[in-house]
Each structure stands twice: as C-alpha cells, then as structure tokens.
Amino acid sequence: MKMFWGLLVVFFSLQVALLAGEIQGEAAAPVGTESARPQPPAREFIPGQVVVQVRPGVGDPEVRALAAQLQARVAGRIPEYRLYLLELPEAAAAAPARVQEAIDFLQKQPQVESAFPNYKAGIPEPLPPISPTKPGGGTP
C-alpha cells in the first residue's frame, strides 16, 4: 500500500508538470519528430499490479467486475481520485507482457479513464543546506 501512495505522488507530480507546460505555452513537438527526442530510461513497476483511474460515477461494483474479467483483485483504492490498485493472479504477475495486456484491455473499457503499471517511485535525497551570505558576498 505504501508503494501505491508513492505512485500517487509521482502521478500527480507528472500531471502538474504537464499542466505547467501547457500554461506556459510550450508547444508539443510536431508529429513525426517524437523519435528525435532522447527517450527517458524505462521505469520499473511492481509486477502484476495495475493502477486504474475510472470515470466519474463509476463505483466499486463496476471496478470489481472489471477486475473479475482479468481474474484480478482490488488491492487498494483512493476514492477521492477514483484510483484503484488491481493485482493480477500470481501466474500473470510473473510476465510483464501480461500486465500490458491487462492495461490494453482496461483502456478499451468505457468505465476507465486511464490504466497504467504501478510504477516504483522513490523519495529523492534532500539537497544540502545553503549557507547564508551577506549582500555583496562574504559570510555573516
């Protein structure tokens, strides 16, 4: 469950960063030039876990029904953000391709807004303290 909350922090940080880019007027790359950009390294995710954000109005029974279609179980939820953590069966958890199949299935469902792997997230190391300086240089 701790990893789920870490994922939530990363998810919302990404949303804020994307929104900030839109507000500042940064344009998206022209179609066909995406491959020219350096790609970030592949992120690790927890095997067999999928995070699902459902559309407004979708409740627990509908999410449990979707999970049942994948033979998964609902392992956690954050109702305020309509987020659910699904755990696939143990056999499926061993195969990363199975997680992608589950995501592809979920993204095609009308109840689902988005689905993605439960990415591992860490807490960055704190920055060293800054020593105060007097105006014009020097230390106090």
Backbone as ProteinMPNN parsed JSONL, in Angstrom:
{"seq_chain_A": "MKMFWGLLVVFFSLQVALLAGEIQGEAAAPVGTESARPQPPAREFIPGQVVVQVRPGVGDPEVRALAAQLQARVAGRIPEYRLYLLELPEAAAAAPARVQEAIDFLQKQPQVESAFPNYKAGIPEPLPPISPTKPGGGTP", "coords_chain_A": {"N_chain_A": [[0.834, -1.191, 0.0], [2.058, 1.165, 0.672], [3.683, 1.642, -1.534], [1.747, 2.198, -3.393], [0.79, 4.701, -2.556], [3.107, 6.161, -2.974], [3.249, 6.015, -5.735], [1.006, 7.485, -6.353], [1.821, 10.069, -5.626], [3.874, 10.484, -7.502], [2.36, 10.338, -9.838], [0.632, 12.59, -9.63], [2.552, 14.599, -9.547], [3.577, 14.428, -12.095], [1.286, 15.136, -13.541], [1.005, 17.824, -12.737], [3.379, 18.883, -13.755], [2.983, 18.507, -16.503], [0.715, 20.112, -16.872], [1.78, 22.608, -16.195], [3.506, 23.004, -18.331], [1.649, 23.316, -20.401], [0.319, 25.642, -19.609], [2.353, 27.54, -19.733], [2.624, 27.742, -22.384], [4.15, 26.048, -23.956], [4.76, 24.381, -26.859], [3.746, 21.29, -28.309], [5.824, 18.742, -29.735], [6.202, 18.593, -33.296], [4.253, 16.295, -35.255], [5.679, 13.167, -35.867], [8.254, 13.826, -35.116], [8.817, 12.848, -32.656], [10.531, 10.688, -32.194], [13.015, 11.811, -32.448], [13.661, 13.02, -30.084], [15.487, 12.405, -27.06], [14.813, 9.411, -25.347], [13.391, 8.748, -22.15], [14.814, 6.667, -19.541], [13.66, 3.284, -19.158], [11.064, 2.771, -16.851], [10.773, 1.133, -13.721], [8.294, -1.173, -12.604], [5.865, -2.499, -10.307], [5.546, -5.895, -10.455], [2.664, -7.436, -11.814], [0.781, -5.584, -10.924], [-1.666, -3.098, -11.503], [-2.669, 0.225, -11.966], [-5.712, 1.875, -11.953], [-7.677, 4.47, -13.163], [-10.888, 5.455, -12.872], [-13.815, 6.631, -14.633], [-15.841, 9.504, -13.704], [-18.561, 8.733, -11.543], [-18.414, 5.977, -11.738], [-18.537, 3.106, -9.799], [-17.515, 1.029, -6.946], [-18.627, -1.646, -7.374], [-18.613, -1.881, -10.191], [-15.894, -1.671, -10.751], [-14.912, -3.909, -9.421], [-16.117, -5.831, -11.027], [-14.764, -5.419, -13.462], [-12.204, -6.134, -12.596], [-12.647, -8.825, -12.045], [-13.0, -9.832, -14.606], [-10.404, -9.884, -15.439], [-9.399, -11.736, -13.79], [-8.38, -10.677, -11.48], [-7.759, -8.92, -8.357], [-9.113, -6.294, -6.344], [-6.85, -4.395, -4.768], [-6.462, -2.051, -3.448], [-7.619, 1.347, -2.972], [-8.26, 4.773, -3.805], [-10.682, 6.679, -3.264], [-11.276, 9.423, -3.562], [-9.843, 10.256, -5.739], [-10.629, 8.532, -7.636], [-9.092, 6.244, -8.053], [-7.836, 2.944, -8.383], [-6.141, 0.055, -7.27], [-5.186, -2.769, -8.857], [-4.495, -6.203, -8.526], [-3.047, -8.66, -10.384], [-3.443, -12.225, -11.054], [-1.076, -14.548, -9.561], [0.401, -16.053, -11.473], [0.174, -14.463, -13.741], [1.443, -12.21, -12.857], [4.126, -12.727, -13.063], [4.788, -12.298, -15.674], [5.667, -9.584, -17.558], [4.453, -8.85, -19.964], [1.867, -9.654, -19.62], [0.85, -7.798, -17.836], [0.778, -5.573, -19.513], [-1.121, -6.463, -21.357], [-3.378, -6.515, -19.713], [-3.622, -3.78, -19.172], [-4.104, -2.782, -21.749], [-6.599, -4.009, -22.23], [-8.155, -2.797, -20.172], [-8.04, -0.067, -20.879], [-9.693, 0.025, -23.048], [-12.203, -0.12, -22.038], [-15.311, 1.451, -21.343], [-15.73, 2.492, -18.782], [-13.303, 3.224, -17.802], [-10.895, 5.703, -17.301], [-8.086, 5.943, -17.368], [-5.295, 3.658, -17.385], [-2.456, 2.137, -16.004], [0.864, 0.745, -15.368], [1.845, -0.051, -11.966], [4.058, 1.97, -11.131], [7.323, 1.99, -9.704], [8.409, 4.193, -7.216], [10.595, 6.551, -5.776], [11.876, 8.436, -2.988], [13.446, 11.469, -3.426], [16.861, 12.336, -2.603], [17.553, 14.724, -0.048], [18.49, 18.151, -0.676], [21.703, 19.674, -0.034], [22.178, 21.911, 2.785], [21.956, 25.464, 2.328], [24.381, 27.907, 2.75], [24.012, 30.988, 4.352], [24.669, 34.226, 2.906], [26.161, 37.493, 3.052], [24.832, 40.529, 1.638], [26.517, 41.411, -1.29], [28.477, 39.55, -1.008], [30.53, 37.243, 0.938], [30.435, 35.8, 4.269], [28.067, 35.886, 6.961]], "CA_chain_A": [[0.0, 0.0, 0.0], [2.978, 2.3, 0.717], [4.116, 1.896, -2.906], [0.6, 2.79, -4.075], [0.78, 6.13, -2.231], [4.254, 6.746, -3.679], [2.832, 6.142, -7.13], [0.066, 8.597, -6.438], [2.611, 11.302, -5.588], [4.533, 10.615, -8.806], [1.32, 10.591, -10.831], [0.186, 13.98, -9.554], [3.685, 15.456, -9.911], [3.608, 14.42, -13.556], [0.152, 15.92, -14.016], [1.316, 19.236, -12.506], [4.42, 19.264, -14.705], [2.36, 18.608, -17.823], [-0.154, 21.278, -16.857], [2.634, 23.8, -16.206], [3.975, 23.168, -19.709], [0.545, 23.833, -21.211], [0.029, 27.008, -19.206], [3.427, 28.4, -20.2], [2.52, 27.848, -23.833], [5.104, 25.221, -24.658], [4.079, 23.624, -27.894], [4.148, 19.905, -28.46], [6.671, 18.506, -30.898], [5.43, 18.251, -34.489], [4.036, 14.875, -35.473], [6.775, 12.513, -36.581], [9.567, 14.177, -34.576], [8.935, 12.326, -31.307], [11.665, 9.781, -32.087], [14.243, 12.583, -32.418], [13.938, 13.338, -28.696], [16.008, 11.271, -26.294], [13.778, 8.742, -24.566], [13.788, 8.506, -20.763], [15.043, 5.249, -19.279], [12.46, 2.526, -18.804], [10.789, 2.827, -15.413], [10.399, -0.141, -13.123], [6.976, -1.215, -11.983], [5.631, -3.666, -9.463], [4.958, -6.937, -11.298], [1.315, -7.897, -11.534], [-0.099, -4.551, -10.393], [-2.131, -2.084, -12.451], [-3.437, 1.315, -11.368], [-6.819, 2.243, -12.839], [-8.489, 5.63, -12.801], [-12.186, 5.282, -13.522], [-14.544, 7.855, -14.957], [-16.771, 9.923, -12.64], [-19.8, 7.968, -11.465], [-18.157, 4.542, -11.718], [-18.407, 2.706, -8.399], [-16.786, -0.181, -6.572], [-19.098, -2.88, -8.021], [-18.159, -1.932, -11.594], [-14.447, -1.92, -10.749], [-14.744, -5.323, -9.074], [-16.496, -6.616, -12.213], [-13.635, -5.334, -14.389], [-11.125, -6.944, -12.032], [-13.016, -10.235, -12.207], [-12.748, -10.209, -16.003], [-8.956, -10.111, -15.544], [-9.093, -12.648, -12.69], [-7.578, -9.877, -10.561], [-8.484, -8.472, -7.177], [-8.9, -4.889, -5.994], [-5.947, -4.425, -3.614], [-6.497, -0.761, -2.778], [-8.33, 2.383, -3.712], [-8.297, 6.142, -3.298], [-11.943, 7.095, -3.886], [-11.301, 10.857, -3.891], [-9.235, 10.433, -7.068], [-11.17, 7.47, -8.477], [-7.969, 5.36, -8.36], [-7.91, 1.592, -7.849], [-4.976, -0.79, -7.495], [-5.58, -4.141, -9.162], [-3.433, -7.201, -8.521], [-3.316, -9.789, -11.271], [-3.086, -13.507, -10.436], [0.368, -14.746, -9.417], [0.981, -16.517, -12.737], [0.238, -13.316, -14.65], [2.368, -11.224, -12.298], [5.478, -13.069, -13.461], [5.008, -11.917, -17.07], [5.367, -8.17, -17.813], [3.548, -8.728, -21.114], [0.513, -9.852, -19.105], [0.439, -6.504, -17.282], [0.429, -4.722, -20.651], [-2.393, -6.965, -21.885], [-4.427, -6.045, -18.804], [-3.756, -2.337, -19.394], [-4.772, -2.618, -23.053], [-7.996, -4.375, -22.028], [-8.809, -1.784, -19.342], [-8.155, 1.204, -21.596], [-10.776, -0.081, -24.021], [-13.479, -0.166, -21.321], [-15.885, 2.799, -21.218], [-15.696, 2.96, -17.391], [-11.92, 3.527, -17.434], [-10.287, 6.926, -17.827], [-6.706, 5.585, -17.688], [-4.739, 2.49, -16.706], [-1.003, 2.11, -16.184], [1.512, -0.099, -14.363], [2.129, 0.57, -10.677], [5.475, 2.299, -11.208], [8.064, 2.176, -8.463], [8.817, 5.58, -7.022], [11.427, 6.748, -4.596], [11.924, 9.799, -2.48], [14.771, 11.982, -3.755], [17.718, 12.766, -1.498], [17.424, 16.166, 0.183], [19.611, 18.989, -1.09], [22.476, 20.146, 1.108], [21.738, 23.247, 3.202], [22.626, 26.604, 1.701], [24.928, 28.828, 3.742], [23.616, 32.384, 4.033], [25.756, 35.166, 2.601], [25.794, 38.893, 3.168], [24.767, 41.203, 0.348], [27.846, 41.777, -1.775], [29.413, 38.436, -0.798], [31.032, 37.02, 2.293], [29.524, 35.121, 5.191], [27.68, 36.766, 8.076]], "C_chain_A": [[0.875, 1.25, 0.0], [3.428, 2.67, -0.699], [2.991, 2.555, -3.698], [0.552, 4.292, -3.815], [1.948, 6.842, -2.901], [3.93, 6.967, -5.142], [1.891, 7.319, -7.303], [0.803, 9.931, -6.45], [3.283, 11.545, -6.934], [3.51, 10.977, -9.876], [0.888, 12.056, -10.819], [1.314, 14.955, -9.856], [3.784, 15.56, -11.429], [2.473, 15.26, -14.122], [0.424, 17.416, -13.874], [2.36, 19.71, -13.506], [3.845, 19.419, -16.113], [1.477, 19.845, -17.916], [0.663, 22.565, -16.916], [3.159, 24.062, -17.612], [2.892, 23.736, -20.605], [0.263, 25.291, -20.886], [1.085, 27.964, -19.734], [3.467, 28.493, -21.72], [3.557, 27.034, -24.575], [4.349, 24.345, -25.641], [4.596, 22.196, -27.922], [5.006, 19.774, -29.709], [5.799, 18.168, -32.097], [5.338, 16.737, -34.654], [5.188, 14.315, -36.288], [8.141, 12.854, -36.022], [9.777, 13.623, -33.181], [10.174, 11.45, -31.157], [12.99, 10.538, -32.04], [14.63, 12.951, -30.983], [14.57, 12.147, -27.989], [14.901, 10.703, -25.407], [14.266, 8.538, -23.14], [14.027, 7.016, -20.546], [13.74, 4.565, -18.88], [12.295, 2.541, -17.287], [10.372, 1.451, -14.935], [8.992, -0.053, -12.549], [6.836, -2.491, -11.189], [4.932, -4.729, -10.311], [3.548, -7.303, -10.845], [0.369, -6.864, -10.975], [-0.402, -3.499, -11.456], [-2.934, -1.046, -11.674], [-4.473, 1.754, -12.395], [-7.489, 3.497, -12.294], [-9.777, 5.507, -13.6], [-12.836, 6.633, -13.777], [-15.468, 8.236, -13.789], [-18.064, 9.103, -12.705], [-19.614, 6.468, -11.452], [-17.865, 4.143, -10.274], [-17.633, 1.414, -8.211], [-17.301, -1.445, -7.272], [-18.626, -3.008, -9.475], [-16.667, -2.222, -11.679], [-14.174, -3.382, -10.395], [-15.111, -6.222, -10.258], [-15.38, -6.589, -13.26], [-12.48, -6.203, -13.9], [-11.405, -8.429, -12.226], [-12.77, -10.709, -13.634], [-11.27, -10.496, -16.239], [-8.478, -11.161, -14.544], [-8.163, -11.964, -11.687], [-8.413, -9.544, -9.337], [-8.173, -6.999, -6.943], [-8.098, -4.89, -4.698], [-5.94, -3.106, -2.85], [-7.258, 0.245, -3.62], [-8.167, 3.72, -3.023], [-9.535, 6.767, -3.944], [-11.983, 8.564, -4.286], [-10.735, 11.133, -5.288], [-9.678, 9.362, -8.052], [-10.069, 6.501, -8.932], [-8.147, 4.015, -7.658], [-6.622, 0.865, -8.199], [-5.466, -2.213, -7.69], [-4.349, -5.026, -9.122], [-3.868, -8.366, -9.385], [-2.947, -11.087, -10.556], [-1.569, -13.711, -10.462], [1.028, -15.185, -10.722], [1.142, -15.362, -13.717], [1.253, -12.29, -14.164], [3.797, -11.488, -12.737], [5.798, -12.611, -14.883], [4.653, -10.451, -17.299], [4.408, -7.966, -18.991], [2.101, -8.881, -20.662], [-0.034, -8.567, -18.488], [0.008, -5.585, -18.426], [-0.879, -5.168, -21.29], [-3.558, -6.476, -21.026], [-4.682, -4.55, -19.009], [-4.487, -2.074, -20.705], [-6.267, -2.929, -22.936], [-8.739, -3.266, -21.279], [-9.019, -0.472, -20.087], [-9.257, 1.195, -22.646], [-12.155, -0.052, -23.366], [-14.023, 1.252, -21.131], [-15.847, 3.355, -19.79], [-14.326, 3.512, -16.992], [-11.434, 4.803, -18.117], [-8.835, 6.665, -18.223], [-6.304, 4.351, -16.884], [-3.25, 2.464, -17.012], [-0.388, 1.19, -15.129], [1.712, 0.67, -13.063], [3.638, 0.807, -10.619], [6.087, 2.448, -9.828], [8.499, 3.629, -8.393], [9.648, 5.663, -5.753], [11.334, 8.192, -4.148], [13.321, 10.326, -2.757], [15.54, 12.383, -2.492], [17.546, 14.266, -1.294], [18.678, 16.907, -0.284], [20.4, 19.421, 0.138], [22.013, 21.549, 1.502], [22.568, 24.332, 2.52], [23.107, 27.526, 2.817], [24.518, 30.246, 3.375], [24.856, 33.246, 3.763], [25.222, 36.595, 2.778], [25.648, 39.48, 1.78], [26.17, 41.654, -0.062], [28.877, 40.705, -1.542], [29.86, 38.327, 0.638], [30.0, 36.322, 3.147], [29.213, 36.024, 6.367], [28.521, 36.543, 9.316]], "O_chain_A": [[0.509, 2.269, -0.584], [3.544, 3.849, -1.033], [3.249, 3.377, -4.577], [0.305, 5.074, -4.732], [1.813, 7.981, -3.346], [4.297, 7.99, -5.72], [1.975, 8.057, -8.285], [0.44, 10.829, -7.21], [3.269, 12.662, -7.451], [3.771, 11.829, -10.725], [0.791, 12.688, -11.87], [1.056, 16.041, -10.375], [4.04, 16.632, -11.977], [2.672, 16.012, -15.076], [0.114, 18.193, -14.777], [2.249, 20.809, -14.047], [4.188, 20.361, -16.827], [1.491, 20.546, -18.928], [0.283, 23.51, -17.608], [3.246, 25.214, -18.037], [3.18, 24.553, -21.48], [-0.003, 26.089, -21.785], [0.761, 29.08, -20.141], [4.265, 29.248, -22.276], [3.821, 27.316, -25.744], [3.403, 23.65, -25.269], [5.753, 21.937, -27.593], [4.923, 20.593, -30.624], [4.762, 17.524, -31.94], [6.233, 15.998, -34.243], [5.617, 14.914, -37.274], [9.123, 12.226, -36.418], [10.81, 13.891, -32.567], [10.81, 11.463, -30.103], [14.0, 9.966, -31.631], [15.808, 13.171, -30.7], [14.23, 11.001, -28.282], [14.145, 11.454, -24.792], [15.429, 8.193, -22.931], [13.498, 6.19, -21.29], [12.836, 5.196, -18.334], [13.255, 2.351, -16.54], [9.705, 0.702, -15.649], [8.559, 0.996, -12.074], [7.592, -3.445, -11.376], [3.842, -4.488, -10.829], [3.279, -7.458, -9.653], [-0.746, -7.208, -10.582], [0.478, -3.071, -12.203], [-3.768, -1.388, -10.836], [-4.149, 1.976, -13.562], [-7.825, 3.573, -11.113], [-9.766, 5.461, -14.83], [-12.445, 7.646, -13.198], [-15.831, 7.382, -12.98], [-18.584, 8.822, -13.784], [-20.568, 5.74, -11.18], [-17.041, 4.769, -9.607], [-17.165, 0.794, -9.166], [-16.49, -2.251, -7.727], [-18.285, -4.099, -9.933], [-16.222, -2.937, -12.577], [-13.308, -4.019, -10.996], [-14.483, -7.261, -10.466], [-15.082, -7.612, -13.876], [-11.854, -6.918, -14.683], [-10.497, -9.2, -12.536], [-12.376, -11.855, -13.85], [-10.921, -11.262, -17.137], [-7.283, -11.442, -14.462], [-7.274, -12.597, -11.118], [-9.607, -9.84, -9.277], [-7.098, -6.518, -7.302], [-8.588, -5.326, -3.656], [-5.46, -3.052, -1.718], [-7.51, 0.033, -4.806], [-7.962, 3.791, -1.811], [-9.453, 7.32, -5.041], [-12.657, 8.918, -5.254], [-11.101, 12.115, -5.934], [-9.167, 9.287, -9.169], [-10.104, 5.999, -10.055], [-8.552, 3.952, -6.498], [-6.077, 1.037, -9.289], [-6.085, -2.794, -6.799], [-3.288, -4.652, -9.62], [-4.91, -8.979, -9.157], [-2.221, -11.061, -9.562], [-0.869, -13.118, -11.283], [2.122, -14.718, -11.037], [2.136, -15.292, -14.441], [1.855, -11.58, -14.969], [4.606, -10.56, -12.78], [6.969, -12.545, -15.256], [3.477, -10.09, -17.246], [3.636, -7.006, -19.002], [1.201, -8.294, -21.264], [-1.225, -8.276, -18.598], [-1.007, -4.897, -18.322], [-1.668, -4.328, -21.722], [-4.597, -6.073, -21.548], [-5.832, -4.111, -19.016], [-5.388, -1.237, -20.761], [-7.101, -2.202, -23.476], [-9.818, -2.844, -21.695], [-10.062, 0.164, -19.942], [-9.704, 2.255, -23.083], [-13.167, 0.031, -24.061], [-13.265, 2.16, -20.792], [-15.924, 4.57, -19.605], [-14.199, 4.185, -15.969], [-11.545, 4.963, -19.332], [-8.392, 7.107, -19.283], [-6.891, 4.045, -15.847], [-2.833, 2.733, -18.139], [-1.024, 0.885, -14.121], [1.743, 1.901, -13.062], [4.395, -0.031, -10.129], [5.458, 2.964, -8.904], [8.906, 4.218, -9.395], [9.421, 4.932, -4.788], [10.784, 9.048, -4.841], [14.299, 9.692, -2.36], [14.953, 12.719, -1.464], [17.406, 15.007, -2.268], [19.779, 16.355, -0.286], [19.841, 19.526, 1.23], [21.515, 22.296, 0.66], [23.735, 24.125, 2.184], [22.344, 27.882, 3.715], [24.659, 30.66, 2.224], [25.931, 33.018, 4.318], [24.025, 36.86, 2.671], [26.267, 38.992, 0.834], [26.911, 42.214, 0.746], [30.052, 40.913, -1.845], [29.6, 39.211, 1.454], [28.824, 36.26, 2.789], [30.042, 36.858, 6.731], [28.314, 37.209, 10.331]]}, "name": "protein", "num_of_chains": 1, "seq": "MKMFWGLLVVFFSLQVALLAGEIQGEAAAPVGTESARPQPPAREFIPGQVVVQVRPGVGDPEVRALAAQLQARVAGRIPEYRLYLLELPEAAAAAPARVQEAIDFLQKQPQVESAFPNYKAGIPEPLPPISPTKPGGGTP"}
